Structures are given as structure tokens and as C-alpha cells.
Amino acid sequence: MSTGRSGVQMGVTDWAIAVGVAATLLVTGLSGHHSPTGLDPLGYTLFLTGGLALAARRRAPVTVLAVTGLCALGYQAIGFDVPAVAYLFAVYAAVRAGYRAMTVAASLTMLALLPLAALASGLHDTGEVFAQARGALEIAWLIAAGAAGEALRQAERRADEAERTREETALRRADEERLRIARELHDSLTHQISIIKVQAEVAVHVARKRGEQVPEALLAIQEAGREATRELRATLEALRDDDTTPPRGLDHVADLVERARTTGLDATLTIEGQRYDVPAALGRTVYRIVQEALTNVARHAAATTVSVRIDYRPDALAIRVDDDGRATPGIAPVPGVGLLGMRERVTALGGRLRAAPRGEGGFTVRVELPTERTS
């Protein structure tokens, strides 16, 4: 919304400057000597055209530079000795936009042609031509306009660089905080959960060795310990996704599917289409989506089978994870942290996500991510 208001404000400012310059040229032309050639209406038209053209100087600086220059040459040629104010504004705008070489070439051409235009008007003799040309376009003002445009261009470039540096610093601090959280979790939780899991497994082993019946509560503690260890490891892997840990991507999806099989699921992976390289960020997103989907299946779905399908399309990568769990079409899923995280990742890459029960039972996660091929 603020961007739209800023654009409107710039447009109003541009038109205000253009109208002001056009009015200045017109008043100067009317108050001076009239053209001896009888082409006063043409001169007034050139004043207005050159001034009003400045309204487009942000969108088409080179075109405006050419139009204002030709108008200045035109009204000089028909006898109006009026400074080329509009051209100075156009020089400033063109240099600010980065067209330095083109602006220098155009200005040198103007400096060469303005004396000839003044001579063609018949108002001045040869000895007066250069003095009149200097009055129409002082070289010092020309240099000042170009210097002002270059100074503002450099200032904007430095501002953009500073903004980019601030964003990079914020990202680096976020990464450092993420790693700190990962280390804290590892130090505080992993040790305690590992002790619980080991003690439960030892108790189960001892009971079975003695021939005693293992209590259901103890078996539940053992399984919960294993599941908590797997979940915590997956969380830590996500948090520790830094330079010291190899980044996870499409090549590691098969490992996720294989790990799902160890939990008792009949998990399959199908890859369709002609494979091509994708940006690293997109590959990591696919990995995390499949990881979260398989984790949800193991934790909530009570499913026996799950299929992962990755389809390489010409302009998109499609991911689909289906299970045969207990979800039914009449029950809307409650969006937990996992689903919200998936949606945020997909939205950040301009993709689409659908997570809902299937008509034939079970749950489906469908994602489509636009691709920019890297090879």
C-alpha cells in the first residue's frame, strides 16, 4: 500500500516539475524578443513539449533527453534565445538512471549544434554566435546537472547496499540464534531422553531374560523414547542446517522414505519426468516437506502404507504424499505447527499447497513449486 502511495506521489511531483519548467520556458519566450521568422506558435509548442516531456523522465530518461534536446535546438533555430532548462533536468535524470556515457555524448552534440542553431535563426552574426550559445546552455550548469544526478545515483546505490548489508546481518544473527537453540536442545533434552530410552530398554531386556511378562506401560515408555529420539533428531537437523552440516535436498528424500520403512510403514518413492537441477533452497524445501509429511503419517495417521511422488515438470516441481490412514473427507484437519510450517515454506517460494483427507480415505499433501532451472 505504501509503495502505491509513493508511486502516486512521485508521479504528482514529476508532473508538477514538468508543468513548472514548461511554464518557465513559455513565460521566458513570451517576455523576450519574438522570432523574426514568424514561427512564434512553433516556438511556444516546443517550449511546452520540452517542458512537459519531463513528466516521463523516470520511465524513459533517454527518450526525454532526446526530446528536450531537440526542442531546445528547435526553438533556438527559429530565433528564441531561451535557456535549455528542460534539457538540464533531462541530463540530471539520465545520469541518475545510469546513462552516463549516452548523456555525455548527447551533451557534446548539443554544445556543437546550439551555435549552429543560433546562427541559423539569423538573429546573430558569426561573432555573437558562441556568446549566445553560452547563454542558452552554460557548460557549468550542464556539468552541475550531471554531477547532481551522479551524486544522487551513488547515494541511492549506497543506501541499497546498506539495506542489503542490514538484511544479511539479520539473517546471520538469526542463523546464530538457531544454532544456539539447537545446541541448547541437544545439551538439555537429548541426554535426558536418551537416559529414559536406555533405562526402558534395559528394563525390558531384563524382564524378558527372566521370563517375566513385560508391562505394557514399560513397552509404551520404550517406544515413546524411541519416537522422541527420532523426532528430536529431526528437529535438531532442521535447526543445524548450517555450513557444518551437509544441506539436505532432493537427493536425501530417498533416505527419508527408507527411514519411514523402519517404523513399519510400507513406504514407496516414485520420481517422474526428466530430472534437472533446481535451486538449493527449493531442494531443501522439498526435503523438509516430505520429512514433515512422513512424520505426521507416523505420529497421527495410523497408516500402513504411504507413497511419495515427485514429478519434474517443465516449469514446476510437484510433490505428493498419500497415506491410507484414518483421515476421512468429512473431518477437516486441524492445522498444527507442521502444516503451518509447510505452508510458510511453500508460500515463500511462490508455490501452492493442499493438505486434506482423500476421498478414498487417508490423507494427502500436494505441493507445486515453480522452478528456475540451473542447468
VENKA-V621541 format. One record per pair of residues at least 24 apart in sequence whose ideal C-beta (glycine too) atoms are under 6 Angstrom apart, sorted by the first residue. I is the first residue (numbers start at 0). GAP is how many residues later the second one is. Records with the same first field share a line. If there is no record, write none. Layout:
BEGIN
I = GAP, GAP
END
This chain:
BEGIN
13 = 41
14 = 40
16 = 37
17 = 33, 34, 36, 37
20 = 30, 33, 64, 65
21 = 26, 29, 30
24 = 26, 57
27 = 54
28 = 51, 53
34 = 43, 44, 45
35 = 43
36 = 41, 42
38 = 39
42 = 32, 35, 37
45 = 25, 28, 29
49 = 36
50 = 35
53 = 32, 35
56 = 36
60 = 32, 33, 36
61 = 37
63 = 26
64 = 25, 29, 41
68 = 41
72 = 40, 44
75 = 41, 42, 60
76 = 40, 43, 44
78 = 42, 44
80 = 51
82 = 53
83 = 52, 53
87 = 53, 57
90 = 54, 55
91 = 53, 56, 57
94 = 51, 54, 55
95 = 53, 56, 57
106 = 35
177 = 61
178 = 63
180 = 58
181 = 54, 57, 58
185 = 50
188 = 43
192 = 35, 36
195 = 29
196 = 28, 32
199 = 25
247 = 39
248 = 34, 35, 38
249 = 33, 36
251 = 35
252 = 37
255 = 34, 35, 38
256 = 51
259 = 34
262 = 35
264 = 41
265 = 39
266 = 39
267 = 39
268 = 39
269 = 39
270 = 39
271 = 39
272 = 38, 39
273 = 38
274 = 37
275 = 97
276 = 97, 98
277 = 93
281 = 87
284 = 60, 64
285 = 33
288 = 30, 53, 78
291 = 46, 50
292 = 28, 72
295 = 42
296 = 26
300 = 24, 62
301 = 24
315 = 52, 54, 55
316 = 52, 54
317 = 50
318 = 48
319 = 46
320 = 44
321 = 42
322 = 39, 40
323 = 38
324 = 37, 38
326 = 30, 35, 36
327 = 29
328 = 28, 30
END
